[in-house]
Every structure is written in C-alpha cells, then in structure tokens.
Amino acid sequence: MLRFLRYIIFLENDGIKTLLQCHALLSIRCHLNKLMIMVPQSFIRNLVLSTSILSSTVWASTYVVHEKRDTIPSGFTHLSSAPDDQVINMRINLAMGNQAGLEAALEKASSPTSPNFREWLTKEQVETFAAPTAETVEAVTEWLSSFNITSAPATPAGDWIKFNIPVQTANRLLNTQFSIFNHTESGQTSIRTLEYSIPSNIQAHVKVVHPTTSFNGPLRGRSPITAVSAAKFAYSIEERATVDCNSTITPACLQTLYGIPTKLVSPSTKSKIGVAGYTPQNANEQDLATFLEEFRPDLPSNLTFITELYDGAINYQSGAQAGLEANLDIQYTVGLVNGIPAVFEDIGYTTNDGPDDGYLDSLNDLISQTSPPLVFSTSYGFDEESALSLSLTVAYCNAIMQLASRGVTVTFASGDGGVASSPGLQCEGSSFPPTFPTCPYATLVGATQNVPEIGASLTAGGFSNYFPQQSWQADAVNAYIDKIGDTYAGLYNASGRAYPDVSAQGGTVEIIINGHVDYVGGTSCSSPIFSSVVALLNDELMSAGKSPMGFLNPWIYANPQAFNDITSGNNPGCGTEGFSALEGWDPVTGMGSPNYAAMRTAAGL
C-alpha cells in the first residue's frame, strides 16, 4: 500500500538553499511560498534520503502514545478487527485557549464570599475562554489535512471538532488497530482500541480523541422498577394527600416534607428546567395530563412540556411506548414547578460508536443554546467511573463547567448500586468503584426514603478516583472521614471528590405509565425532585431582579443549615454494609434533603 509521505527537502542552486515542504502521493507536491511545484519522481529518487524517511512518514516517526488500556475491560470481549470500510464518527476535544481563566471566573461567580458571587458569564464570554488558540487549530488542522481529513466544529467555541472516516484511515491517523468489542451483558458491539497515538507536536493541543479507549455498556436510567403495579387510582386525590408517605411518595408528600410552594408562577417567569431523555425513552403527554389531573388538579389542565429532538430522536406518543424513566423525569418536574417551562431534551442514536456519543451531544446541544434551561437534570449514566477514560471524562466535565459558568445548575442522579455504584457490579473483595459522573461541576443527588427520612440503601455514594477533593467540600468531607477512622481504609480514595452533594426522596414514588399507576424508586426520582426545588428558587430570584442559583456546590457546602440533615441509613455494596449516614455530610445523603424555606433564606430571598 502506498504510504502518504511528508518531509522536508533542501535544494541548493548556486549556493542558495531552498526549503520545500513536500507531500508524496502518486507524484511529489512541494510547496514554496504557497506555490505548488510538481517534482518528478525520478528527481526524488536521486535525492539522498535515509531509508527510514522513505519507509514511514515524519508524522509517524514522532507519534507518542496518548491513551492506553493494559487489558480489555471486564464485561467486554474482543470479536475481530474492525472492517476497513466501517465509518467512525470521530470527535476530538481540543485544548481550550484559556481554561485557567474560565476556571478562575467560575470560582469567583460561585463562591458565596466572593464580591462577584452569581455574576455568571455570558455565552460569548465562555466561548472566548473555551476557544482553542490559533496555534492549536493550525497544528491539528495540518495533521488532519495530511490524511485528507476535513473537520467541522462540534461546538460554537470550536473546542470539539468532528469528522467521519473509515476504520482504515483511523488506524493510520492514530497509529493503532481498531477492533470490534462486545458488551457481554447487553450484546451491544462497538468499535474501540486499547491504545492510540498522536504526533508529539500536537499532544499539548489534543485532550482526547473519541471513540478510542472508552468502553461502556448502554447508557442506563438510574431507576429500578418495582414489580408492583398499583390498581388504577386506588385513592381519590383527597385521600392521596393524607396517604402515609412511608408507603408512597406523591407531589403532595414532597410539598409537605420539603415545604415546596404550590402557587402558580407568573407566565412571564424567566426560570426554565430541563431533563435529559435518551432513545428509546419517550415522555408521554397523555400520561402527564393524567398525572396532573390526579396529583396536581390545582394546575392548568393544558400544562405540558417542550420537546427538543436531537440526533434523529422521535418522542413517540403511543401509550405502549411510554418510557418509565422519561415519564418520571417529566412528571416530577412539571408536577412540582408550578408552571415553569419544562424541556424534554430527547437524544436519539444515529452513530455506530456507542451511546456515549449521545451523552456528549446532550451537553454540546445545551452549550450551543442561547438560553438553555437554568436547571438541567440527568438520570442516566454509565455503570462506573472507569467505563470512560480519564481524558474523555475530564473533557465531559469541562463541558459541564462551561454550562455552570453561564449560571446553569447541572444535576445528576448519583446511581443505584450503593458503594458498588450500579446494581450488578462485581466488586466483592475489591475497592469501591466510583459512579459516573463524579464531575465536581455537577451536583450529584442521592436518595432518601421514608418519613422521617433516612438514607436509601441504594444510593451510590463515595469518592472519585478521577477528580480530587474540592476545596469547597474539604471541611465537611474530612470531618466525616475523621469520624469513620480506618473503616474501609484502602477501599476508597479518601482524597477524591466526594459525592453525593445532596439528596431527595427516592423511595416508592408514584408515576403514571401507559394510563396506570406504577411505583418506581432510585436516585432517578431524586434528581428531578431536587432540580425542581432549584427551579422554583430561580423563579423567585429572577423575579426579584437577582441572578439564578447557577453552579450550586460551593453554596451547598457553605450553607448546611439550608438542608435537612439525614443521620440514619447506609449504602451497602461490594460485600460490605457501605458507608453510614451521620451528622453533617456523608456519602449516603450528602448535605441532606431540601428545606425550601431555609434554602430560600440562604439564597438571599
């Protein structure tokens, strides 16, 4: 196979040396002051060039390993080499031009003691920080062009670029061998590699190339479904308001427990909330109408949600296709936020490269919007932190940082596997696997149950192996570590970013699915519930001419009095009883559950 050669030729004529940058295909193309000179092959053969230059490219001779996995991850098997003509939807995350500046600006805006507290950045300001330097763009463009690849920006700032190439080209571009791997549990196949390389001179410009070394199963909703299906409307709405909230959780329970207001907001509210949805999850409008009729008859009967479709998604409205996760997220936002606009961001799946592309698309879609929802809840995640490479995880987290810098509160369900992170992960006798994501710019929400509340045993809580402990949580987290002493020493990273940050009800929560009542539980319930509280606070703040809550975490840890401290419960897993809920922060319930009145005061209302 003819290799693409790129090298420098020095010509000397009458003592004058001329430098030509040459590209060899079927003939030699040399560039001199932007003029292309066609040099005969016979002439080139007469040049004294080393054998090493002829047998490989200058690019290839300077390649260095950028990311590597020593072994195939557990739960995956190698099937075969990927076909040469299989097309990969490739993404590259470029280094931000001024990431340190963006981090500093966010720290000033999110620190409660800062004179710039809640002075969030504009979309344009964030893009200025995030945009790669001209040097980065030039270096990466030149590298890609040498393989006849033309990329396009995937974000307004251009910090992510995208292009489609066949496996054969990807193998040469990254000096690797892509293969097909099978996720044993789901049967899902994906094209990945155990390592890849890039030229040393662009290593500082490229954060991650994707898809490469990240191995993940299907993106999962956090909510486990109970086997019980309730008789339709067993109680009247009046009776439901008095039903023991230890048995079932309804909007009325949450309003009473957390002091959530019930008054309809102004039609001119500036607050907005969004939830993520992933194909094949469908949010059903009729189920929402039935839910509101039964649980919130005080709200307008025509109240619904906005659907935004991406990546070929279709939000099917057949009752049989209603998604439990999607219905839960919509019903426990629309049903709690009293008329604040709610957006269902529906992400389809149009690539062959695994569901993490949809996850990235979800973030980049929000970043691209001029006015994204000011609170955005995601109840989906991968099984564990290590499913994605460190580089890709950090790149995702930096995307969340861009949203947070604009005053968007980004929340995630922490997971439903206790200290094992996800149900079914085999970790007995080994260290506790952290959940995904553990990004410090996201607010992770654990689950409580019962009244009075205790920590739900399913809550994924612990410490990241990818991100360090954050300064804003250090005092609270270290106080907990001191209390438990050497319990589980060596099974968790005591210097890692601790989670969850907060919690909310995730016990037996009533929803409507295909026209009838079902019960669900898990942190999938907790994230939209907590997010709804923040959306209501944003409505009050913005109605008073103030900025929205935005990036919450520093404020959360600075205001422990704003939450209901949960001191009972534990999160077993990995053959242990897990961590215990104690006074103050703990890995089961974080800083506690919402206390609307106290949060309102702490927010400056």
N, C-alpha and C positions, 0 to 999 in steps of 0.2 A: 504494500500500500504506500502511495506517495505521501511523504510527510510534509507538513507545512513548515518551511524553513524561514527563520527570521534572524538576520545577522547584520553586522556592520562590515562594509568593505572600504578599505583605504586605497585610493588610486593616486599615483604620482605621475605628473606630467611636467617636464621642465622644472623640477624641483618644487612644484606646488602640490601639496597634498589635499585631496578631496575626500570627504567622508560621505558615503552613501548608505542610507538605511534601506536594506533590501528585504523583499518578501519573495520566496521562491514557490511558485506553483508549477504550471507547465513551462513557464519561462520565468525569468527573473525580472521583478519590478523594483526599481530603485528610485528613491525619492531624493531630490536635491532641490532645496529651496522651493518646495511644494510642486516641482515639476517632475513628472514621472518619466524615467528613462528606461527603455526596454533593452536589456543587456543580453546578448546571445548566450545560450548555454555553453557553447564552445569556449567563449571567453571566460566564463566562470570556471570551467574545468581546468583552465590554465592557471587559475589563481592558486597560491599556496595556502590551502585551508586545512586545518587539522581534521583528522578523521572523526574526532568527537563532535565537531561542529556540523559535519555533514550528516552524521547519523542521528542527530537529535536537534531540537530547537534550543535557542538561547533561553526561551521561557522554561522549557522542560528542565534544562540543566540547573535552573535556580529554584525549582519547586521545593517547598518545605511542607511537611505535614501540618495541616491546620486543625483538624479534629480527628480523633481516633477512638474506637472502642476495641478493647482487647478480645472480647468474646461476643457472640450473639446473645442478646438479652434473653433472660428466662421468659418462656412463653412463646418464643418465636423459633421457627425452623427455616433453614435455607432450602429453597426449592431448586433454583437453577440460575444461571446467568440471565440477565435481562436481555430481551431481544434488541438487536442493534437499532431497529427502526421504531421501537417504542418511544413515544414522545413524553417527555417530562416537563411539567410546568415548574420551571425553576425560578426561585427567588433569591436575591442577595440583599442582605442588610449592610448598608454602607455606614461607616463611622460618621457620627454627627459632627458637624463643623464646630459646635461649641456645647458639648454635652455638660461639661462642668458648669457653664453659665446657666444652663437650664436647671440643673440640679440646685444651684445656689438660689435661683429665682423662686423655685418651688419651695425651698426651705424657708425663705423669707415670708412667702404668702401663706404657708401652712402652720407656722409656729405661732401659738397663741400669745407669746410675749413679744413678737416682732411688731415694729411700727407699721410694717407693710402687711399685717395679718389680713387675709382674704382679699388681697389685691391680686386677683387672678390674671393671668396673661391672656391676650387675645390670640386668636388662631394664627394671625400673621406673625406675632411675636414668637410663638412657639416654633413656627416653621423657619424663622430666621435662625434660631438656635439649632434646630434639627437638620437643616440643610447641609449636605456634605460640602466640603471645600472644593474649589475648582481643581485643586491638585488631586483630590480623591476621585472626582468624576473623570478627569483626564486619564488617570492611571488605569482605572477599571475599564473605561471605555476602550482604551488602547488594547488591553488584554483581551477583552471580548471580541473586538474587531479582528484580532489576529486569527480568530476562529470563525470569521464571517458571521458573528452574532451581533444582532442589534437589540438592545434592551429598551424598555419603556418604564417610566416611573410608575410605581405602585402606590405612592403616597404623594400628597401635594408638595411636601418638602423634598421628595426625591431620595429619602434615606432608605427606602426599599425600592428595588428595581425588579423587573420580571421579564422573562422571555421563555419561549418554548423551544426545546432542542431534542433531537433524538438521542437515545442512550449512547450510541456510538460517539457522538460529539461530546456528550457529557463526560464519557470516560477519558477522552483526550484532554478536555478542558481542565479536569480536576485530577488528572493522572491517577485514575482509580478504575475499579471494575464494579459497576452497579449490578446488583442481583435482585431476584425476586424472593421475598421472605413471606412466610405465612404466620399469621397470628393464630395460634392453635385453638384458643377458646372460641373465637368468632369466625374463623375461616377466612378472614379478610387478608388479602395479599397486598403488598406494597413494594415499591422499588426503592431500595436503600443500599448503603455501602457501610463497611466498618471503618473506613478511613478515607480521607481525601486530602489533596494537597493543592496549594496555590503558589504562584510565584512569590518569592521572598520580598520583592519590592512593592507588592500590593498588600502584604499581610496586615500592615497597620491601617489600611483603608477598608478592609473587609471584616465585618464582625462575624457573619455566618453565611454559609450557602445552604439552601434548603430546597428540596429534601435530600438529606445525606445520611447522617448518623443518628437521627432521632427515630426511635422505634416505639410506636404506640398502638394500642388497640383502638377500638371505636371510642369516640368521644361519648362519655356516658352522662346521663342525667343522674343527679345525686339521690333521687327519691326512690326508696324501696316501696313497692306496692303491697299493702296488706292483702291477705286472701279474703278478707271480709268485704262483701258488697252489701251496703245497707238497703233496707226496704225504702222505696222512694218516699221522701218527705214523711218520715215516721212521726215527726213532731210538727206542730204548727209553728209559725215564726215566733209567736209569743212564747211558746213553750221552749223553743230553741234558746231564747235569751236567758232562760233560767236553768238550762241543762247543765249538769255538773261538767265543768271544763276539764276535769280529770278524765272524763270519758271521751269527749270530742272537743276539738277546737274550731270555733267559728269566728267570723268577724266580730260578733258581739263579745265573745270571750276576750279577744285581743284588745278591743276598745276599753273594756273594763280593767283588764290586767295591766295594760300599759298607759292608760289614760289618753288613748288616741282620740282626737276630736272627730266629731261626726258632721259638723256643719259643712254644707256645700261651699266650695271655693268660688271666687269670682270668675266669671267667664273670661276675664282679661288676665288671669293668672299667668305669671312668667315661668312657673315651675313646670317641669316635664320629667317623666320617668320612663325608662325603657327596660325591656327584658330580652335576653338572647333566646333564640329558638333555632334548632338545627333539624333539618330534614332527617327522618320523616315525621317529626313532631309538628302537629297542627293545632293552632289555637282556635277553638270553635266559638263563633259569635253567638249561636243559639244557646249553647251551654252557659256562656257568660250571662246572657239575658235571664236564663232560668236561675242561675246562681244569685243574681242581684234581686230578682223577684222574691226569692225565698229568704235571703240573708241580709239584703240592704234595700228593702222596699221604699226607704226614705229617699233614695237616689232616683234621678230621672230614668224612666223606663227605656229611653233610647240611648243611654250611655253605652259606649263601646270603646274599641281601641283602634289605633292606627297600625296598619301592616306595611312594613317596608321589606321588599323582596330583593335578595341578593343571590348571586351565583346560581341562577336558574331555579330558585325555590318557588314552590306553589303552596299556598296555605289552603289546603283542601277543606271544604266545609261539610262534607258528609259526616254525620254523627259517628259512624263506624270508624272514621279515620281521625277522630279527635284524639289528641295526644295528652296523656296524663300529665307529663311534665309541663307542656305548653299551657294547658288549661289551668294548672296550679299556679304558674307564674302570672298569668293574666288575671285570674280571679282574685288572687291575693295581692294584686296591685290596684287594679280598677276598683275592687271591692273595699279598699281601705283609703284611697287617696282623695275621695270626695270630689271627683270631677276634674282632677289634674289630668292633663292629657297623658295617655299611656301608649307607648310604642312597642310593637312586637317586631323585633328585628329578626326576620326569617332568613336563615342562611342555608342555601342549597348545597349540593355537592356535585361539582362539574369537572373535577380533575381525577386523575388516576393515582394520586400521590398521597393518599391518606387524609383523614379528617382534620388533621392539624392545619391544613390549608384553610379550611372553613373558619377555624379558630382565629387565625391571623387575619382573614378577611373581615371578620366581625370587628376587630379592633381598628383596622385600617378604614373600614366604612365609617365608623364613628369619627375618627380623626379627620376624615375628609369633609364632614358636615360642618356647615357654618354655625348651626345651632343644634348641637347634639343634645339628647336628654341629659339633664343635670344630675341624674342618678341612673346608673345602669347596673342591673343585676344579672349575673350569670349563674345558673345552677347546673352547669356541665363542667366536666374536667376529665383529665386522664387519670389512670389508676394511681400513679405515684409521680413524684418529682423527677426521678431519674428516667422516666419514659422519654423525655426530651433532653437533648444535650444541654450542657450548661450554657453554651453560646446562644442557642436558639431560645432558651428560657429567658436569658438576660435580654435578648432582643425583644421578646414579647413584653417583658416588664418595662422596657424603655418606651414601648408604645403606650402602655398604661400610664407611664409618667407624663407623656405628652398630654393625654386626656386630663389627668389630675391637675396639671399646671393650668388648664383652662377652667378649673372650677367644677370638674365633673367628679362625682363620687362613684367609684367603681367598686362594686361588691361582688363577692364570690361565696357560694356555699363551700364550706371547708372540706366536706366529704363525709362519708357514712361508714367508715371502717374502723372507728376508734383509733388507737395508736397505729393500726395497720393501714390507715388511710382509706382503703377501699375494701369492701367485702370480698373475701375470697383470696386476698393476697397471702401467700405462704411466707411467714416471717418468724415462725416459732424458733427460738434459739438464736435469732439474729437481731440486729439493731432495728429500731422502729423506722419504717420507710416514710419520709415526709410526703405530704399531699402535694397535689398540683392545682393551682399555682400557690407559691409562697411569696410572690412579689410583694415587697414592702409598700408599694404604691396602691395596692388593692386592700380593701377592708374585708377580711375573712370572717364569715359568720358561722358560729357553731349553733347547736340546737339545745333547747331545754324541753322539759316535759312536765306535766302535772301542774297543779296549783295547790299550795305554793310551789314555785318552780324548783326543779333540780336539774342538774346537767344530764342530758340524754346520753346514754351509753354508746350510741353510735357515732357521736361527734368525733371527726378527725381533728386531733389536736396534738401539737408537738413543736418541733424545731426544724428549721430548714438546714439542709446541707449545702445549698447553693448561695443563700444570702445571709450575711452576718446579722447579728442582733442589732436592732436600730436604736439610736440614741434616745429617741422619744419613748421607748418602751423599757429601757435598761433597768430603771429603778424598780418598776413593778415586777418585771420578769425575774430579776436577780433575787428579789425578796422571796419569790416562790421557790426558786432553786435552793435558796438557803434553808427554807422550811423542810424540803424533802430530803436534804442531805445527800447521801450516796445512793438513795433509791434509784434503781435503773442506771446507775453510773456506767458509762460506756455504751449504753443502748440508744442514746440520743446526743445530739450536738448541742451542748449547753451554751455555746457561743453563737448559735444560729438565730435567725429571725424567728421569733416565737409567734404562734397562732393557736386558736382564732383570736381576733381582736374583740369581738362582741358575740352576742348570741340572741336568739329569739325562739319562740315556740316551734318545735318540730316534731311534736307527738302525733296524736291521731287527729289529723286535720281533714275537715270535710270539704270535698270539692264536688262539682258536677261533671260527669263524664258520660257523653252519649245519652244525656237526659236523665241519668240517675245518680244517686249519691254514692261516692266511694270514699274510703279513708286512705290517706297517704301519710307518710312520716319521713323525716330526714331533714338534713340541712338545706335541701331544695325548698322546703317550706320557709325556713328561717331567713334566707337571703332576701326574697321579695318582701317579706313582712318587715324586716328591719329597713330595707330600702324605702318602703312606703312611708315610714316614720320620717326619714330624712327628707323625702319629697314634700311632706307637709310642713316641715320646718323651713324648707326653702321657700315655700309659698308665703309663709309669714315674713321671713326675712326680706324677700324681694318686694313684697307689698309695702314694707316699711322703708324701702329705698336702700336696703343693705345687700351685700353680696351673698351668694349661696354658700352652703356649707363646704362644698368642694372636697379636697383631699382631707379626709377625716382623721387619720390615725394619730397625728401628734395631739390633736384636740381631744380625742378619746382618752388617751393616757394621762392627759393633763387635767381631766375632769372626771375622776372616779365617782364623784357624788351624783353624776348625771345618769347612773345606771343602777339597776337592781342587782346587787352583788349576790351571786349564787354560790352557796358554800357546801352543797351536797351533790353527790354523783361522781361517776368515774367513767373512763372510756377504754374498756378492755380491748385487748388485741395482742397478736404475736405471742399467745400463750401466757399473757400476764393480765393483771387487773387494770393495767393502764394507769394514767395519772388520776389524781383525785382533785375534785373541786374544793378550793379553800378560800379563805377570806382574801379579797383582792384579786389580782389577775391569776388565772390558772389555765392550763391547756385544754380544759373541758368547756368552759363558758366564756373565756376571755375576761373582759372587764365587767361583763354582766349583760342583762337584757334591758330594753329601752324603758326609760321612765320619762314620758313625754314632757311633763311639767318641768322636771329637773333639767332635761336636755334643752328645753326652751329657754330656761334661765341662763344656763351655761352658754348658750348660743348668743346671748345678748338681747333677748326679747323681753 
